[in-house]
């Protein structure tokens, strides 16, 4: 029989992955990963080029497991076309949403919190719809418009809204892009107010009246408006602040103190922290990328914004991949397999075992460094999270 702790662990693991950026992105990667798993073991080893059936782009996976996307689908000169592995579509598998709803559906109808569970099921179904995104943007604008039209009051509201987005994201009631939009608007308004509080107030008043499809669209349009007003320094400072805050959260997750001999709790805490970094990185990447396409851009600014957008994107890929790996190993079968492999190597080649552990932590699963004792066998094995727990 599945324990309540196991159900809760499984649910939160799927939920973090589902809401990190947007549900559709999670679902697309989910289906693609199962397509990839249908390949032979040799085809899945690092050092190949991949093309998903029916799609033009190519994915290059190096021997160090690093990946690079080539949207033009053109192989560099000297690369043998025979190195390209085509990944067939295959039959779709149950979606991430299917899994989430199935887990919530396990709660008995007579449970005290059944009504909240039913409400959460409806929230998850609605989370990725265009209607919900527009509704959230409209509610945000209406509240902003109701605030006294002075910068200090408007920014106070925006900062409160930013603080609220993290628990909303963790609870599965907001997407990463929703939180990123609020964070971007807040960061931009804060920097513009330092220069001219009346100009900031006027910009926000206009933003509250725009027709928007999503909150992050408000941020994108604010960037356009500020760039037109010559506020490059303010925009750069705002995006740099978001990037810095995202980095700080990742650092906290990677080096944080976790419960001793409870790696099951370690991973849930760790992944929750990683999730909280995503909106900051999303905001930084979206903003830098938009600025890299701005009109009348100097070569130096083009290079700077492109480089910073790429750096933020690389971190986003690491974080979202870690959340994806967590779902793929929700039962921790892969972790137990790695532990067994490390244990075997410790007997024959301790140095190689240590190298493998570092590879698992830094390249494969992106575990926190404090997880090393678990992989080396000196920490407790995860418990309380398997389906049969």
N, C-alpha and C positions, 0 to 999 in steps of 0.2 A: 504494500500500500504506500502511496506517495505521501510523504509528510507535508504539513503546511509550510515548513521552512523550505523544503525543496521546491514547492510550487511558487513560493514568494521569490526565491532566488531565480528560478527560471523566468518568471514574469518580468522581474526588474531587468534581467539581462536582455531579454527581447525588447523591452520598452526603451531602454537607453539607446539601443541601436536604431530603433524605429523613429525616434524623435530627433536624433542628433542634428541632422540638417533638414531633411523633409521626408515624409513617408515614401514618396515615389522613388526617391534616390535609394532608400533602404531596400525597397522591394526589387528594384532593378538589379542592384548588386547581389541580392539574395538569390534571384533566379540565375544570374550569370555564374555565381559561385558553384551552383549545383551542376550547371552545364560543364564547367571546368573539371569538377570532380569525376565526371563520366569518362575523362580521358584515361589512358593507361598511366601507370606509375612512371614509366620512362618519359612520357610526353609531359608530365607535370613537374619534372625536375627543372631546376634553374638552368638558364642558358638557352632558352627558346624564344622565338617570336610567336605571337598569337594573334589570330584574327577570329572574331566571333562571326559565325555564319550570317551572311546578309548585311554585314556592317563593313564600312570602308576602312576604318582606322586599324592601326596595328599596336600591339603592346609588346615592348621589349623587356624581357626579364633577364637580368644579368646573373652571373654565377654567385654574386653576393646577395641575391634575392631582391635587389633594387629593381623597380619597374619604371618604365618611361612610356608615355602615351604619344603615339605618332598619328595625329588626326588625319594627315594627308594620305596615310596608307602606303607611302612610298618607302621601299627598302633602301638604305644607304648603299652606295657603290661598294661592291666587294662582299656583300652579304648574300649567301646562297639562298634562293627562294625555297629550297628544300627544308630550311630551318623553320619555316612558318608552319605552325600547327593551326588548322582550322577547327574551331570549337563548335560542334553541332548544337542546334537549338534544343532538341529533345523535348520531352513533355514537361510542361510547367509543374512545379511542386506546390504544396500548400503555402500560402503567403505568410509573411510575418504577422500580418493582421489576423489571419486565421489562427495562428498559434496564440496570440494574445487573447483573442476572444474565447478560444477554447480553454485557456487557463482560468480566465475570469468565470467562465461557465461552470467550473468545478465547484464554485461556492454553493452550498445548499440554499434552496429557496427560503428556508426558514432561518437563515443566519441573520444576526442583528444588523449587519451592514449590507444586506442584499440590495437595498434600494440604491445605495451609493455605487455598488458594483454595476448595476444596470445602467446607471447614469454614466459611469466611466466607459462602458462598452459603447454607448452612443457617442461619447466624446471622441473615442478612438476612430470610430467610423467616419466622423465628421472632420477629423484633424487635417487631412490633406486636401480637402475640397476647396475650390475657388470661392465658393459662397462663404465659407468660414473665414478664409483669409481676408476677404473684403469686409466682412462683418467686424472682425477684430480691428482692422484699420479704421473703420468708421467709429467704433467705440473709443479708440485711442484718440482720434481727432476731436470727437465731441468733448471728451474730458479735458483735453488740452485747451480747447476753445473756451471752456468754462472757467479756466484759471485766470486770475487778474492779469491783464496784458502788460506785465513788467517782467523783465528778464529773470530777476531773482526768484520770483514765484513760479515762472514757467520752468526754470531749471530745477527748482525744488521738486516739482511734480515729475519731471522727467527722471530725476535721480531715484525717486520713490518707485516709479514704474520699472526702472532698470533693476532695482533690487528685487522686485516682485517676480521678474522673469525667470530667475534661477530656480526658485521652488516650483514655478509653473512648468518649467522644462523637465525637472526631475520627476514631477508628478504625471507627466504625459499629457499636460493640458496646453502645451505650446510646442512649436517646432523651433529648431535651432535658428532658422531664418527669421522667425518672429522676434526672438530675443535679440538677434543681431541687429535687426532694424531699429529697435528701441535703443539699444546701446549706441548705435551710430548717430542717431538723432541727438541723443544726450551729449555725446562727446563733441559733436560739431557745435551744438548750441553753447556748450561751456566755453569752447575756445573763441567763438565769435563774440560772446559776451565780454570776454577779457579785453577785446579791442574796442567794442562799441555795443553797449547793452541795448540801446534803442534799435540798432540795426538787427540785433539778435531777436528782439521781441517782434519786430516787423516780419522777419523771415518766418518765425514760428506761427504767427497769425495767418500768413499766407498758406503755410503748410497745412494748417488745420482746416482749410477750405478746399484743398485739392480733391479731385476725384482719384481715388487710389484703389488698386487691386490687392495690395498687401502693405504691411507696415514698412518692409524694407524698401518699397518703392518710394516712400517719403524720404528716406535717407538718400537714395540715389538722386532724387530731384533736388534735394538740398545741396548735394555736392555740385550739381550742375549750376545752381544759382550762385553758390559761393565762389565757384571758379570764375564765373562771369563777372563777379564783383572784385576779382583780384585777390581773393583770400586763400591763396595757395598755402601760405605758412600756417594758417589756422587749420585748414583741412589736413595737412601733413601732420601737425601736432596731434590732432584728434585721432587719426588712424594709428599713429605711433603709440599713443596711449592705449588704444585697444589691443594692439599687438603685444605691448609690454605686459598688460594685465593678463592676457591669455598665457603668455610665457610663464608668468609668476604662478598661475594656477597649475600648469603642467609641472613646474619645478616642485611645487608643494606636493603634488601627487607622487612624483618620482622619488622624492627624498623624505616623505612623511613618515611619522611613527605610526605603526599599525599594531593591532592586538597580537601578542606573542602566541605562537602555536595555534593560530586560528586563521590559516590562509583563506578559508572560505569567506570570512568577514573581510580579510585584507582585500580580496579582489572586488567585492561589492563596493567597498569604500573607495578603492582606487579608481574603478571605472566611473563612479559617480562624480569624482573630482575631474576626471578627464572630460566627461560630458559638459561640465560647467565651463570648461575652457573653450569649447567649440564656438559659441556665439561670438566671443571676442575675436577668434581667428577668422570666422566667417565675415565679420564686419570689416576687419582689416583687409582681408583678401578682396572682398567685393569693392571696397573703397579704393584701394590701390589700383585694382584692375580698371575701374572706371576712370580714374585719373590718368592712367596710361593711355587712354583713348580720347583724352580731352583735346579740344582744339587749341591751336597755337602753342603746342608743347615743344619746349626746347629739347635737344638731344639728351642733355644731362638729366632733365626731369623725366623724360621717357625712360631712360635707362634705370633711374632710381625707382620709379614707380613699378616698372616691370619686374625689377629684381625683388622688391619688397613683396609684390603680389605673389611671385613665385615662391618666396620663402614661407609666406603664410600658408600657401596652398600645400607645400610639402608637409608642414606640420599638421594641417587638417587631414591629409591623407594618412599620416601615421596614427592620428587619434581615431579617426573613423574606422581605419583598418583594425585597430585594437578592439574597438567595440564590436566589429564584425567577427573577429576571431573568438571573442567571448561567447557570441551566440553559437558559432560553429562548435565550440567546446563547452556548451552549457552543462553537459554531464561530466565534464573534466576527464573524459576518456583520453583525449590527446595529451593532457598534462600527465596522466598516469603513465602513458606510453613513453613520454620523454623522461619521466623519473626512472623508469625501468632501464632505458637506454643509458642514462647517465650513471646509474648504479653499476651497470655492466662495465662501462668504460672506466669507472673508478678503480676497478680491480685490475685492469690491464694497462690503462694509460691515463693516469690522473690529470696530466696536463691537457690531453685532448678532451677529457670530461669537462674541465674548467672552460675550455674554449667553446664547447658545445653549449654550456649553460649561458655564457655571455651572448652567444648567437641567438639562443631561444629568447632571452630577455630583451635584447636590443633590436633584433631583426625579425623574428618570427611572431612572437606573441606580444611584444612590447609590454612585458610585465614590469612592475616596479623593481629596482635593483635589490630591495629588501627581500624579494622573493627567492633570492639565490639559495638560501639554506634549505628551502622546500625542495628545490630541484636537486640539490646535492644530497638530500636524504637526512640532513641534520635537523630539519624542521618537521613539524607534524604534517602528515598527509591530509589534504582537504577532506572534510567530513561534513555531513549534514546537508549536502547539496545534491546528491545523486538522486535519480528518480525513485530508487528503492529505499531511500533513507528513512 
